[in-house]
Amino acid sequence: MKRKVPPLGVVVHTDVRQRGMKHRARARWTDPATNRREDVSESFDSAEAAQQWLEEKELAARTGVDPGQTLREYVEAIGDRWSRSIDPTSTLDPYSAGLRLRVLPAVGHLPVGMLTAGLIDRAIDRWEVEFGSSTVKNTISALVLVLDEAVRDDLLARNPAKNRARRRTVGRSNGAADVANPRDLALPDVATLDRLVASVVAEGRDECWGNMVTLLATTAMRISEVSGLMVGDVDLAGGIIHVQRQTYPGRGGLVTKATKGRRKRTIPIIDPLRSTLESLVSGRDGDERLISGPRGGVITTATLRDATKWDEVVGRLGLSGLVRHGLRHTALTWMADSGVPLHVIQRVAGHTDPAVTARYLHPDMKALIEAGTAFSVWWGQNGATESALTDAPRVAATMGTGPDLHVCSSGPVLVPVGMTGFEPAAP
């Protein structure tokens, strides 16, 4: 049964009467549309609770929002307002499904003002047992958008669902340790990539699957961006690929639109990719799709998975858990390992936040060992002698200890000059 709420702008008359151990609160007003007197009442155990209930009715008349309504009632009241900022062709359907199938059954019966980060965490705990990470993230994202509206309507002081998708674990666990670094999702080496390409071609019985894997692992593009490429986007003479659109399954069928964030970018063509691109563009018009499936259709992450028996292939190669997006991680990781600067990798990836790109820059074990060797060589040529290192504690003991003492292994001791610089200590 729908709660009776005073219309916006009406004058609400209130009173509380004690009946035995109960306190009965009543709110009365005149409906401006029908000119009829309306009222609503409820009993409470205390006068304070009754007064709070009446204040909620008065607030509803002033703001048009009922602060005591449940989340389900609030969602029905705001309609599609929560979803107006999201893409109706891609994210609307999974977000709406998350809200309808998971959020409302779990916490829809609770008053909006009762929702806390702790309650939401408990709901997420249950979802993680049953659903994968993408499903859980879509569900949380929908809840965040709804509660953002509740904050704007002054039903909440802050959004308790914010950042809940960044918990240590999100989604069904397979028992393995959480992957904190995208480098861990990449292929280990080029030889493994070659075996993967050969395997998907053999399973899918068409070169298009191998071409798709090759492009993903050498350009760091998303699969929707590769699917959106036209022959004219490839500039072999200039050595670059123009990335300006993406194609993917969306509401009503395939959707072609600008890239994520509407950011056009260019990607360098490396030599191992050149022969593949030459065969794909040879004798074709610029407005033809660069790469298509065996029957001319668009290759999506789902068709690549199904046509090549992806899960079986990566399992045989010892790469269980590798997903198609891992090929993008592969390209970015190998670019970082080859010494490509951070700002260049960021442009290639299309990241807006350099901190996201920087996650690929952590050196692998081989790079760490090589760094240690290089530092040892430098130290042998320019560093302190053994006697200087041995004498350092004696110098420290002579001059005292503490944060103001600085021992320079290849020169005189430096002492602070005020707060701005250093000067050599007297011999």
C-alpha positions in Angstrom: 0.0 0.0 0.0 1.4 3.4 -1.0 2.2 5.8 1.9 0.0 8.9 2.1 2.2 11.9 1.9 1.2 15.6 2.0 1.4 17.3 -1.4 4.2 19.8 -2.0 3.6 23.2 -0.5 0.5 22.5 1.6 0.2 23.6 5.3 0.3 20.6 7.5 -1.4 20.7 10.9 -0.1 18.2 13.5 -1.0 17.0 16.9 0.1 14.2 19.3 -2.3 12.5 21.7 -1.4 10.0 24.4 -3.7 6.9 24.6 -2.6 4.7 27.4 1.0 3.7 26.8 0.9 4.8 23.1 1.3 8.2 21.5 -0.9 8.8 18.5 0.4 11.3 15.9 -1.8 12.9 13.3 -1.1 15.1 10.3 -3.9 17.0 8.5 -3.9 19.1 5.3 -6.1 20.2 2.5 -5.4 18.7 -0.9 -5.0 21.6 -3.4 -6.2 19.5 -6.3 -9.5 18.2 -4.8 -9.9 20.8 -1.9 -10.7 17.8 0.4 -9.4 17.4 3.9 -6.8 14.6 4.2 -5.2 13.1 7.2 -2.8 10.3 8.2 -2.0 9.0 11.7 0.2 6.4 13.4 0.9 5.2 16.9 4.4 5.2 18.6 5.9 4.1 21.8 7.2 7.5 22.7 6.3 11.1 22.2 9.8 11.8 20.6 9.2 9.1 17.9 5.7 10.5 17.2 7.1 14.1 16.9 9.9 12.9 14.5 7.2 11.2 12.3 5.3 14.5 12.1 8.4 16.4 11.2 8.9 14.0 8.3 5.4 14.9 7.1 6.1 18.6 7.3 9.4 18.1 5.5 7.6 16.2 2.7 5.3 19.1 2.3 8.2 21.6 2.1 10.4 19.6 -0.2 8.1 17.1 -2.0 10.2 14.2 -0.7 9.1 11.8 1.9 12.1 11.1 4.2 10.5 8.0 5.7 9.9 6.2 2.4 11.6 2.9 1.6 14.3 2.5 -1.0 11.8 0.7 -3.3 9.3 3.5 -2.9 12.0 6.1 -3.6 13.1 4.3 -6.8 9.5 4.3 -8.0 9.1 7.9 -7.1 12.2 9.2 -9.0 11.6 7.1 -12.1 14.5 7.2 -14.6 16.1 10.2 -13.0 19.0 8.1 -11.5 19.9 6.8 -15.0 20.0 10.0 -17.0 23.8 10.3 -16.8 24.6 6.8 -18.2 24.8 5.5 -21.7 21.4 4.0 -22.7 23.0 1.8 -25.4 25.5 0.0 -23.1 25.3 0.4 -19.3 21.6 1.1 -18.8 20.4 -2.5 -19.2 23.0 -4.1 -16.8 22.6 -1.3 -14.3 18.8 -1.6 -14.4 19.0 -5.3 -14.0 21.3 -5.0 -11.0 18.9 -2.5 -9.4 15.8 -4.6 -10.0 17.2 -8.1 -9.4 19.7 -7.5 -6.6 19.5 -4.1 -4.9 15.7 -3.9 -4.3 15.3 -7.5 -3.1 18.2 -7.0 -0.7 17.6 -3.5 0.8 14.5 -2.2 -1.0 12.3 -2.7 2.1 14.5 -0.4 4.3 13.9 3.4 4.7 16.4 5.3 2.7 17.7 7.1 5.7 18.6 3.8 7.4 21.0 2.7 4.6 24.6 2.7 5.9 27.9 1.5 4.5 27.8 -1.4 6.8 24.4 -2.6 5.6 25.5 -2.2 2.0 28.6 -4.2 2.7 26.6 -7.0 4.0 24.5 -7.1 0.9 27.6 -7.1 -1.3 29.0 -10.0 0.7 26.0 -12.0 -0.4 26.2 -10.9 -4.0 29.8 -11.9 -4.2 29.0 -15.5 -3.3 26.5 -15.8 -6.2 27.7 -13.5 -9.0 30.8 -12.5 -10.9 32.7 -9.3 -10.5 31.1 -7.5 -13.5 27.6 -8.2 -12.3 28.5 -7.0 -8.7 30.1 -3.8 -10.0 27.1 -3.0 -12.2 24.8 -3.6 -9.3 26.8 -1.4 -7.0 27.0 1.3 -9.7 23.3 1.4 -10.0 22.9 1.7 -6.2 25.4 4.6 -6.1 23.5 6.5 -8.8 20.2 6.1 -6.9 21.7 7.2 -3.6 23.3 10.2 -5.3 19.8 11.3 -6.0 18.8 10.7 -2.4 21.7 12.9 -1.3 20.4 15.7 -3.6 16.9 15.3 -2.1 18.4 15.6 1.4 17.3 12.1 2.4 21.0 11.3 3.1 23.9 13.4 4.3 26.3 11.3 2.2 26.2 8.4 -0.2 27.0 5.2 1.8 27.5 3.2 -1.4 30.3 5.3 -2.7 33.6 3.4 -3.3 32.0 0.1 -2.2 33.0 -1.3 -5.6 36.7 -0.7 -4.6 36.6 -3.2 -1.8 39.4 -5.7 -1.6 37.3 -8.3 -3.3 34.4 -7.7 -5.7 32.7 -10.6 -7.3 32.7 -14.4 -7.0 36.1 -15.6 -5.8 37.9 -18.6 -7.3 40.0 -19.2 -4.2 43.0 -17.5 -5.7 44.7 -14.4 -4.2 43.3 -11.1 -5.4 45.0 -9.7 -8.5 46.1 -6.2 -7.5 48.2 -5.4 -10.6 47.0 -5.5 -14.2 50.5 -6.8 -15.2 49.5 -10.1 -13.6 46.7 -10.3 -16.2 49.1 -10.1 -19.1 50.8 -12.8 -21.2 54.3 -13.6 -20.0 56.1 -13.4 -23.4 55.9 -13.2 -27.2 56.3 -16.9 -27.6 53.1 -17.5 -25.6 51.3 -15.0 -27.7 52.4 -16.9 -30.9 51.0 -20.1 -29.4 47.7 -18.4 -28.5 47.3 -17.0 -32.0 47.9 -20.4 -33.6 45.5 -22.1 -31.2 42.6 -19.7 -31.8 43.1 -19.9 -35.6 43.0 -23.7 -35.4 39.9 -23.8 -33.2 38.0 -21.0 -35.0 39.2 -22.3 -38.5 39.7 -18.7 -39.7 42.6 -16.2 -39.7 40.3 -13.5 -38.5 40.5 -14.8 -34.9 44.3 -14.7 -34.9 44.3 -11.3 -36.5 42.0 -10.0 -33.7 44.3 -11.4 -31.0 47.4 -10.0 -32.7 45.9 -6.5 -32.9 44.8 -6.6 -29.3 48.1 -7.6 -28.0 50.2 -5.2 -30.0 48.1 -2.0 -29.9 46.5 -2.0 -26.4 43.1 -1.3 -28.0 39.9 -2.5 -26.5 38.1 -5.2 -28.5 35.2 -2.9 -29.3 37.8 -0.4 -30.7 39.4 -3.0 -32.9 35.9 -4.0 -34.1 35.2 -0.3 -34.9 38.3 0.2 -37.0 37.9 0.9 -40.8 40.5 0.3 -43.4 41.0 4.0 -43.8 42.0 4.3 -40.1 45.3 2.5 -40.9 48.1 4.7 -42.1 50.9 2.3 -43.0 53.0 5.1 -44.6 52.8 7.2 -41.4 53.1 4.2 -39.1 50.0 4.9 -37.1 46.4 3.7 -36.5 43.7 6.3 -35.8 41.3 5.1 -33.1 38.1 7.1 -33.2 35.1 4.8 -32.7 34.0 1.5 -31.1 31.4 -1.1 -32.0 29.8 -3.4 -29.5 26.5 -5.2 -28.7 24.1 -2.7 -27.0 20.5 -2.0 -26.6 18.6 -2.9 -29.8 21.7 -4.6 -31.5 25.1 -3.4 -32.5 26.1 0.1 -31.5 28.9 2.2 -33.1 29.8 5.4 -31.3 32.9 7.4 -30.2 35.6 5.8 -28.1 35.4 5.7 -24.3 35.4 9.2 -23.0 35.0 10.5 -26.6 38.8 10.7 -26.9 40.3 10.1 -30.4 43.9 8.9 -30.3 46.6 7.5 -32.4 48.6 4.2 -31.9 52.0 3.3 -33.4 52.3 0.4 -35.7 55.1 -1.9 -34.6 57.0 -4.0 -37.1 55.5 -7.4 -35.9 52.0 -6.0 -36.7 52.8 -4.5 -40.1 52.4 -7.6 -42.2 49.1 -8.4 -40.6 47.8 -4.9 -41.4 49.2 -5.0 -44.9 47.1 -8.1 -45.6 44.0 -6.6 -44.1 44.0 -3.3 -46.0 45.3 -4.6 -49.4 42.9 -3.8 -52.2 40.1 -2.7 -49.9 38.1 0.5 -49.7 38.7 2.9 -46.8 35.2 2.7 -45.4 35.2 -1.1 -45.1 35.5 -2.7 -41.6 39.2 -3.6 -41.1 38.5 -7.0 -39.4 35.3 -9.0 -39.4 34.2 -12.5 -38.6 34.2 -15.4 -41.0 30.7 -14.4 -42.3 31.4 -10.7 -42.3 29.9 -10.0 -38.8 31.4 -7.9 -36.0 33.7 -9.7 -33.7 32.8 -9.1 -30.1 34.4 -10.5 -26.9 31.6 -13.1 -26.7 32.0 -14.2 -30.3 35.8 -14.5 -29.9 35.3 -16.5 -26.8 32.7 -18.9 -28.3 34.1 -19.4 -31.8 37.6 -20.2 -30.6 36.7 -22.2 -27.4 38.7 -19.6 -25.6 38.5 -21.0 -22.1 39.6 -24.4 -23.3 42.5 -22.9 -25.3 43.9 -20.8 -22.5 43.5 -23.7 -20.2 45.6 -26.0 -22.4 48.2 -23.2 -22.7 48.5 -22.9 -18.9 46.8 -19.5 -18.9 43.6 -20.4 -17.1 41.8 -17.2 -16.1 43.2 -15.2 -19.1 40.3 -13.1 -20.6 40.2 -11.2 -23.8 40.9 -7.9 -22.1 44.1 -9.4 -20.8 45.5 -8.8 -24.3 45.2 -5.1 -23.7 47.0 -5.5 -20.4 49.7 -7.4 -22.3 50.4 -4.6 -24.8 50.6 -2.0 -22.1 52.8 -4.1 -19.9 55.2 -4.9 -22.7 55.3 -1.2 -23.7 56.3 -0.3 -20.1 58.9 -3.0 -20.0 60.4 -1.8 -23.3 61.0 1.7 -21.8 58.1 3.6 -23.4 57.6 6.7 -21.2 54.5 6.9 -19.0 52.9 9.9 -20.8 53.2 8.0 -24.1 51.6 4.8 -22.7 48.8 6.9 -21.2 48.0 8.4 -24.7 48.1 5.0 -26.3 45.8 3.5 -23.7 43.4 6.4 -23.7 43.6 6.8 -19.9 42.7 10.2 -18.3 44.4 9.4 -15.0 48.2 8.8 -15.2 47.9 6.8 -11.9 46.0 4.1 -13.8 48.7 3.9 -16.4 51.4 3.9 -13.8 50.2 0.5 -12.5 51.9 -1.0 -15.6 55.3 0.5 -14.8 56.2 -1.8 -11.9 59.3 -3.6 -13.1 59.2 -7.4 -13.3 61.7 -9.6 -11.6 64.1 -9.7 -14.5 64.0 -5.9 -14.6 64.6 -5.7 -10.9 67.7 -7.9 -11.1 69.0 -6.0 -14.1 68.5 -2.7 -12.2 70.4 -4.1 -9.2 73.3 -5.2 -11.5 73.4 -1.7 -13.2 73.4 0.0 -9.8 76.3 -2.2 -8.6 78.3 -1.3 -11.7 77.7 2.4 -11.1 78.6 2.0 -7.4 81.9 0.4 -8.3 82.7 3.3 -10.6 81.4 6.2 -8.6 80.4 5.1 -5.2 82.1 5.1 -1.8 85.2 2.9 -1.1 85.0 0.3 1.6 87.1 2.3 4.0 84.7 5.3 3.6 81.7 3.2 4.4 83.5 1.7 7.3 84.5 5.2 8.6 80.9 6.5 8.3 79.8 5.3 11.8 83.0 6.9 13.3 82.2 10.2 11.7 78.7 10.0 13.0 79.9 9.2 16.5 82.3 12.2 16.4 79.7 14.8 15.2 76.7 13.4 17.1 73.5 11.8 15.8 70.0 12.8 14.9 68.0 14.0 11.9 70.3 17.0 11.3 73.3 14.8 10.5 74.0 14.0 6.8 77.0 11.8 5.8 78.0 12.1 2.2 79.9 8.9 1.2 81.8 10.5 -1.7 82.5 14.0 -0.2 82.5 16.1 2.9 79.9 15.9 5.6 76.9 18.3 4.9 75.1 20.1 7.6 71.8 22.1 7.3 71.9 25.8 6.6 68.6 27.1 8.0 65.7 25.4 6.2 66.8 26.1 2.6 70.1 24.4 1.8 73.4 22.8 2.8 77.0 23.9 3.1 80.2 21.9 3.7 81.2 21.4 7.3 84.5 22.8 8.5 87.3 20.3 8.1 
